[in-house]
Amino acid sequence: METSKRNARVLAAAVFVTLLLSSYEGANHKAGALGVDGNTEQSAKAATLATIARDKSPIKKLDTESSAINQAIALKLIPQQADHYTARLAHDIWTIQYTMLDWDREGTIGLNVETGLPVSLDERLGRVSVHDDNVPIEFLGEEKVTYTEAVSIAEAYTKSQGWDLDTDWTLWRYPHSYYSLRFETNVYHRVEFVRSFEGIRYDNNRFIIYVDRELGKVVAHSLTWSDTEFITPDDMISLEEAATTFYRKVEPVLEPGLWQTDDGDYPPQYTAYSIYTIHANGDWAVDYNSSTTAPIKEIVAAYPRDIAKKRLLSLFDLEQLYLDDSPGQASLYYQLRVKPEVPITPWGDHPFIYAHTGEWLVPVPDGSAGDLPPASDWLINLTAPTSAIDYNAAVVWNNKFLPLRDEPVIRNGSTLLPFRELLEKLGASVLWDPAKRKVTASKGDVTIELTIGSGSALVNGKSQTLGAPATIINGRTYIPARMVLEAFGAHVSWSEQSRLVLVNTGETSEAPALSEQEIGQLRFTAQINWEEKHSR
């Protein structure tokens, strides 16, 4: 099913150009002449939409270079201040280029030879302000306009251009590497938008706006637009099917180490490409995926590949987007892409996993993985659904997963936890009397005594019944979690489906405010932790 029709796009293109021109004619081309709201200081005098709508006469075929240039002038796509322009015909498209004397404004226009309507438009205003050698690379002044404020200014600027009939813009969320922007000044906030159709991104059309960090004024922009037909195939698979396809196809890349450890070694690493793409019908998009080169010699990894795969994929979002199939046509695809929150190197590399230890390495100046974003729902549903978790129980301590050396167990419906790890985490002092087989824990004015095998405990000398007695399993002493934690003032709740003990040690007695998505992310972490332990 085609989601946009050619006739509608032709009319929209005409309307688009008409509104675009309203900001071109008579505009001062100097970068500093643009105000905070994006309006030029001189008023536009282009033909109105009503004039275009009343004109039912067919557009004459553009047979010559002069007719193409005259058509662009008539459509007011060429600014009045342009002092040089050329046109050439190729594949039924006239390509017209114009420049200003100082090269501060330039553009390229594509016109259909049969209809005279625009098929593409590129506009660069204030180019010198952004790329000139005389402009410092680093911003050294006082920033008075935050990036968030700059986004609002840029959004107002996009709306002031009147491009809302055929083009919606959405904020580009992904970071650029330092290397890719090394020749561009950061004196200005760079606010980047990409085109969207029915809420789905089309990255090949972009509108980049530069906002002064001190004055809050738009000083430059770069626009790339094309007349595009967006197509959704009839045999499109579901998001869940796409997730399964990606998980089956994507494998971590095991390669020689590139980063030196403190010991001077270069251990091998598991990594992944930044983007994976499939067609909407589930076929692997060969043209949009990287190929893996086999290493010169075989690499042996101590850390399991299947676990590395799950952890690497936790860095990815699954989304839909439009990609070009041919000039003027874009089809729907599914894509895995590294999340925008994931830190990258100056060259654009994202975190990888040491193939011997399983440790994360984020190759950034401090070399620390820090807090990487949690797994997304698409991966959790595949690898850690509630129906397929392997661990008996896991502990969430103040909303964070608590790794334990010894696994929790469940006896008679009660969760038992290793006493020393639990109580030391709580900050209690712990004593073990092997002769009496008794555990004594103290914190503040609370003292708890538990005897192995006893169905009760003493709390400040008073007996309390236990759901399950303290016990020794594989040489480790386990105690009932809820009774002990609550005696020391913690609040304890139980997530039945995910088998998570939720502990809140704050001053309030309220349970941790975790969403279902957060519970799923913690369940994924607990499952990975269990798999790592049982792979050794």
C-alpha positions, 0 to 999 in steps of 0.5 A: 500500500502506498502511503502517499500519492504522486498527485498529492505530493506535486500539489504539496511541493508547489505549496511548500515552495510558495511558503518557502519563498515568503522568507526568501525574497528581500531577505538580508543574507547577512547571518547576523540579520536573523532574529531570535524567532527566525524571521528576517528583518525585511518582509517577504513579497513572494506570490501567495498561496491563494495566487497559486491556487487560482492559477489553473494553467499548466506549467510550460515544459522547460526546454532550455536553460534560460526557461529553467532559470526563469522558472526558478526566478518566477518561483522565487527560489533564487534570491534577488541578491544572487549574482551567479547562477547556472543550470544543467539538464540531466535525467529530466531534471534541471539542476540550478545552482546559485551563489552570493558574491561572498559565498555566505548564501548558496543553493541548489534547486531541482526542477522537473523538466515536464512540470516545472515543479521543484523536486529538490531544494538545498539551501545554505545560509550563513555558511561562513559563520559556521565554517570560516577559519576566522571563527574560533572552534571552541566557545570561550564566552558566557553561555546565556542560552542553553541547548534546550532553549536553542531547540525552542528557538530553532523549532520556532524558526522551522515553523516560521518558514511555512514548511508544515504542509508537506514536511514535518521535522523531528529533533535528531537525538543521536550524538555526532562524533567529535571527528565528524564535526571537527571543522565546525565551530561550537560557538553556536548551538547546532540544532538538527532536525530530520524529516518525519512522515506520519511520525517515522523518521526520514533521515535524508532530509535535514534542517540544521539550525545554528543558534548563538549561545550568547544572543539566542539568534539564528545565525545560519542554517542548512536545508536539504529537502526532496520531493519523496514518495513514502511507501509501506509494503503490503508484506510488512512484518510486526515489530515483534517479528522484526525483533526476533529477526534481528536477534537471530541475525545479529552476532557479536564481532570477536576481534583483536583488542585495540585498547591497552589494559593497565597490564599492557595487554591488548585483550580481544573484544566483543563489539557490534556495529552501530546500525543493523537494518532489515526490510519491512518484510524481514529480509536482511538489507544487504546494502545498509549493513556492514560485513564482517571480516574474519580475523587473521588468526583464530581468537579464543574468548573466555566470556560466552558469546551468547551472553555478550550478544545480549549485553551488547544488544542492550545498547540498541533501540529498535525503530522504524524509519524510511530509507531511499530505494530510488530517487524520489521514493523511500520505503519503510525499514526496521533498524537497530541503532545504538541509543543516543544516551550511550557514550561514544569516542571522539571517532564515534565508537561505542562501548565493547566487552572484553572477551576474556572478562566480560567487563565493559569498556567505554573508550572515552577519556576516563575509560569507565562504562559508568551507567549505561542505559538499560535494555529496551522492551524488545530485547527483554521480551525476547531474552528475559520474559517472566515465563523463562527466567532461570533464577530463583529470586533476585534482590533490588536494593533501592531501585538497583539490582544487587548482585549477590555472591550466593543466590537467594532460595525460596523455602515454604513460600519465603525468600531466604538470603545469604545472611552476611551479604544481606546484613552487611549491605544493610550496615548491621554488625554481624556475629556468628556463634558456631557452637550455638549455630546462632546469628546475631545482627545489630544496628542502632537500637535493634538486635536480632538473634536467629538460630539455625532451624528455629521457627522463631527469632528474637528481636530485642529479646522478644520472640517473632515467628518466621515464615521459614527458619534460618538454614545452612545451604551448601555451607552458607547461612541463609535467613528469611529476608522480609522479617530481618529487613523489616525489623531494621526499618526497611520496607520489603515487597515482592514482584511475583512474576519477576521474582524480585525482592524489592527493598527500600531502606529510605526513611519512608515506608513506601515501596520503590516506585518502579514501573513495569518497564523498570521491573522488566529491565531489572529482571533482564539484569538478574537473568544475565547475572544468573547466566554469567554465574552458571557459565563459569 
